[in-house]
Amino acid sequence: MKWRELVRVLSRFHRALMFQARTGDSQAPQTSPPQSTAAARIRCRVGRPRGGKYPREGRALERDVRMNRLISILVLVVLIACSSEDPASRATTASQTPAPSVSSSAGEPNWDLAAHARMLPDPAGDAYPDPAGFLDSRAYGVERGTTDGTATFAFPFALDEPIPTSFQVPLGYDAAQYSYCLDTDKTSPGGYPFATEEPVPCDFILVAQSTGDATWKATLIDRRPLLDGRDAKVVGVPFFIDDTRKEGVFAVPASLLGDPSAFEWAMSVSLVHLPLPNDDFIDLDENYSAMKSFQR
């Protein structure tokens, strides 16, 4: 029993005893005529009358004093016992609600790599229109390193709110997506995943896409072949969401990108219609106007 509950029990016990004592006194026959209020005050000042016994009112007063002292002693004992409670038990109580894990065990090496990335902040609430916080990026970055003996690029990002396990895609679109645009050689291919041939300075596009269920499908679109009139290459890549569901990371083998020593990049959060290619999409949160630089 917790100490607060024990104190409440003792308090109720005290009130019950006091009520019983007063009720017993009121039912007892009077052995002397009622005393005036002034006489009662005088008796309290001079102490017990000779003979060693209080009159009826005095017995009730003495009983109240003794009971209050008893209850005070019991409450004091409870408080002292609780203050000396074993620290380990307090820690166990405090840890009943576990803190969320920083990373998903499935992608631990990639999260370790992502932890070294210099994250660039993005203002909260700048997504427009702003349908949901999980579509509002808070930070993003790039890092290159080695995971399981393989040269890898990590592309981590953080969101304003957790990604729901399921959701309705806003504004009537078919899918929500997180993506990175990588400009590795200053060329600007036209075509896929866009419907038009207008040049777009993204040699590679990383995309994690969901239609609202628990699945996020991640792909790397290599757009360099479009410059020669060939089709873009689309391959699947690992993508992880951490246990807080407020962070994600792409893990891309460096060989798929040509292992560039430097490139420009931008991150975006978008809503799209399917299937691709098409130009029917909206960027809710993006930084294409001020692309970032990576150099190793």
ChimeraX attribute file (.defattr): number of C-alpha atoms within 10 A of each C-alpha:
attribute: neighborCount
match mode: 1-to-1
recipient: residues
	/A:1	5
	/A:2	7
	/A:3	14
	/A:4	12
	/A:5	10
	/A:6	14
	/A:7	17
	/A:8	12
	/A:9	12
	/A:10	16
	/A:11	14
	/A:12	12
	/A:13	13
	/A:14	17
	/A:15	13
	/A:16	12
	/A:17	13
	/A:18	17
	/A:19	12
	/A:20	12
	/A:21	14
	/A:22	15
	/A:23	11
	/A:24	11
	/A:25	15
	/A:26	11
	/A:27	8
	/A:28	9
	/A:29	8
	/A:30	11
	/A:31	8
	/A:32	8
	/A:33	6
	/A:34	11
	/A:35	9
	/A:36	8
	/A:37	8
	/A:38	8
	/A:39	10
	/A:40	13
	/A:41	10
	/A:42	10
	/A:43	14
	/A:44	12
	/A:45	8
	/A:46	8
	/A:47	11
	/A:48	13
	/A:49	11
	/A:50	7
	/A:51	6
	/A:52	7
	/A:53	10
	/A:54	16
	/A:55	14
	/A:56	16
	/A:57	13
	/A:58	16
	/A:59	13
	/A:60	16
	/A:61	15
	/A:62	12
	/A:63	15
	/A:64	17
	/A:65	11
	/A:66	11
	/A:67	16
	/A:68	14
	/A:69	12
	/A:70	13
	/A:71	16
	/A:72	14
	/A:73	11
	/A:74	13
	/A:75	18
	/A:76	13
	/A:77	11
	/A:78	15
	/A:79	14
	/A:80	10
	/A:81	12
	/A:82	13
	/A:83	10
	/A:84	8
	/A:85	10
	/A:86	10
	/A:87	10
	/A:88	9
	/A:89	10
	/A:90	10
	/A:91	10
	/A:92	10
	/A:93	10
	/A:94	10
	/A:95	10
	/A:96	8
	/A:97	8
	/A:98	7
	/A:99	8
	/A:100	10
	/A:101	10
	/A:102	14
	/A:103	20
	/A:104	17
	/A:105	13
	/A:106	11
	/A:107	17
	/A:108	15
	/A:109	16
	/A:110	28
	/A:111	25
	/A:112	14
	/A:113	22
	/A:114	25
	/A:115	14
	/A:116	14
	/A:117	17
	/A:118	13
	/A:119	18
	/A:120	13
	/A:121	13
	/A:122	18
	/A:123	12
	/A:124	14
	/A:125	16
	/A:126	14
	/A:127	20
	/A:128	13
	/A:129	13
	/A:130	14
	/A:131	13
	/A:132	15
	/A:133	17
	/A:134	19
	/A:135	26
	/A:136	26
	/A:137	28
	/A:138	23
	/A:139	19
	/A:140	23
	/A:141	23
	/A:142	24
	/A:143	20
	/A:144	23
	/A:145	17
	/A:146	15
	/A:147	18
	/A:148	8
	/A:149	7
	/A:150	12
	/A:151	14
	/A:152	23
	/A:153	25
	/A:154	27
	/A:155	26
	/A:156	27
	/A:157	25
	/A:158	24
	/A:159	20
	/A:160	19
	/A:161	17
	/A:162	18
	/A:163	20
	/A:164	13
	/A:165	10
	/A:166	12
	/A:167	13
	/A:168	14
	/A:169	18
	/A:170	16
	/A:171	10
	/A:172	10
	/A:173	17
	/A:174	18
	/A:175	21
	/A:176	26
	/A:177	20
	/A:178	24
	/A:179	22
	/A:180	23
	/A:181	22
	/A:182	24
	/A:183	21
	/A:184	21
	/A:185	14
	/A:186	12
	/A:187	14
	/A:188	17
	/A:189	22
	/A:190	21
	/A:191	20
	/A:192	20
	/A:193	16
	/A:194	16
	/A:195	13
	/A:196	13
	/A:197	11
	/A:198	11
	/A:199	13
	/A:200	17
	/A:201	20
	/A:202	25
	/A:203	24
	/A:204	23
	/A:205	20
	/A:206	25
	/A:207	24
	/A:208	25
	/A:209	20
	/A:210	20
	/A:211	21
	/A:212	17
	/A:213	13
	/A:214	12
	/A:215	12
	/A:216	18
	/A:217	15
	/A:218	22
	/A:219	21
	/A:220	22
	/A:221	20
	/A:222	21
	/A:223	24
	/A:224	21
	/A:225	13
	/A:226	18
	/A:227	16
	/A:228	8
	/A:229	11
	/A:230	10
	/A:231	14
	/A:232	19
	/A:233	15
	/A:234	15
	/A:235	12
	/A:236	14
	/A:237	17
	/A:238	16
	/A:239	21
	/A:240	23
	/A:241	22
	/A:242	22
	/A:243	15
	/A:244	16
	/A:245	20
	/A:246	20
	/A:247	24
	/A:248	24
	/A:249	25
	/A:250	30
	/A:251	24
	/A:252	23
	/A:253	20
	/A:254	17
	/A:255	12
	/A:256	15
	/A:257	16
	/A:258	9
	/A:259	14
	/A:260	14
	/A:261	10
	/A:262	13
	/A:263	16
	/A:264	18
	/A:265	23
	/A:266	21
	/A:267	25
	/A:268	21
	/A:269	22
	/A:270	21
	/A:271	23
	/A:272	21
	/A:273	17
	/A:274	12
	/A:275	9
	/A:276	12
	/A:277	13
	/A:278	15
	/A:279	13
	/A:280	13
	/A:281	16
	/A:282	16
	/A:283	17
	/A:284	19
	/A:285	24
	/A:286	22
	/A:287	15
	/A:288	14
	/A:289	7
	/A:290	10
	/A:291	15
	/A:292	16
	/A:293	13
	/A:294	16
	/A:295	11
	/A:296	8
